[in-house]
Amino acid sequence: MRIKALICNCKGLSPSFKNSDMNTLPFEIESDLDVDYAIVHPQLCGMGGSRVMEDALRSAEDDPTTLVFVGACAPEAQQKLFQKLFCKTGFDQDHFAAVDIRGLTNKEILERLGEKIGERVQPREKRH
């Protein structure tokens, strides 16, 4: 099983992300949580972001147990924004988790992502 964490900061323009440091967040996620990789993209629902999402979802074809966690805006909005990509890639939506990270600090984002990951998977042996 692979765990991917994709973070969106809504082009860095939303005051919802003023409490977080998106430059250090991927490193913190990879260091503190048991994930295979973490990235930040300025707009996952934009053209370039959609390509990043599509690549992440398509690469899950090699391991159908892959879980994708997206930290961004409201979970309901994420489901709607990414619906076409789920259909296009055939990605199992049961393996997707939308995580609302608006207004949180990096520490709080790590806690929320960690909780969501913990709800979905059994603890794995830490890889280094």
N, C-alpha and C positions, 0 to 999 in steps of 0.2 A: 504494500500500500504506500502510495505517495501522498504527501500533503503539500498543497501549494497555497500560498497566501499572496493575494493580489490586493494592493491598496490603491485607492483613488483619492486624490485631494481636490477634486472639482476645480481644476485649473489653478489651484492655489489662490483663487480669488474669493472664495467663500469664507466668511468670518467663522464658520463652523469648525475650521481647522486651524485657527490661530493659536490654539494651546498645544499643538503638536509640532514636532520637528521631523518633517518628512525626509530630510537628508540622512538622519541617523536611524530612522524607524526600521528599514529592511534589515540592517545589521542586528538591531536589537531583537527583532522577531526571530531571525535565524539563530541568534545566540541563546535566547531564552526559551524558545518553544521548539518542539520536535517537528519541524517542517523541513521539507526538501529544499524549498527556496521561497524567497519573498521578493516582491518587486513593488515599486511605487510608480504609478503612471498618472500624469496630470488629468486625464479624462478618459476613463475606461469606456464611457458610452460614446466617445467621439470616434472618428474614422480610424486613427492610429490605435486607439485603445481597444476598439472592436477587433482589430487584427491581433493584438496581444492576447485578448480574451480567447479568440478563436484558436490561436496556437496553443494556449494552455489547455483548452478543452479538447482539441484534436489529439494532443500528445497523450491524453488519458486513454486513448484507444489501445495503447500498448499495455496499459494496466487499468482494467475497468474498475478497480477498487480505489482509484485516485480520488481524493477529495479536494475540492477547490473552495477556498474561503475568500470572499471578497469583502474587504473593509472599506466602506464608503458611506453613501447616503442611506436613506430609509430602505429597509429590506424590501418593502412592497415595490418601490420604484426600481430597485435593482432587478427584481423578478421580471418586471415589464420590459425594462431596457435590454435585458439579455435573452429574452424569450426566443427571438429569431435565431440567435446564435446557438441556443440549445437545440432547436429544430435542425438547423443547418449542419451541426456537427454530430447530432445523435447522442449528445452527452446526457447521461442519466441525471436528471435534476435532483434526484435523491442524494446525489453526491456533491451538491452545491449548497453552500451556506452563505447567505447574505448577512453581514455584520454591520450594524450601525455604529460608526465611530465618530460621529459629529460631536464637537464640543469636548472631546477627551484629550488628555495628555498622553504622551507616549506610554507612560506606566499604565494608565487606564486602558489604552488600546491593547497592550500586551495582556492585561488581565482579562479583558472581554474576549479577545481571540483565544486565549488559553482556555477559558470556560467553554467556548463554542467547540473548540477542538476536543476538549475532554468529554463533552456530551456525545460526540460522534465516534470516538475511537477509544480503544483500550490503550493504556500507556505502552509505548514501545521503548525498547532499549535505546538510550541516547547514543547517537552516532556522532563521531568526531573525525 
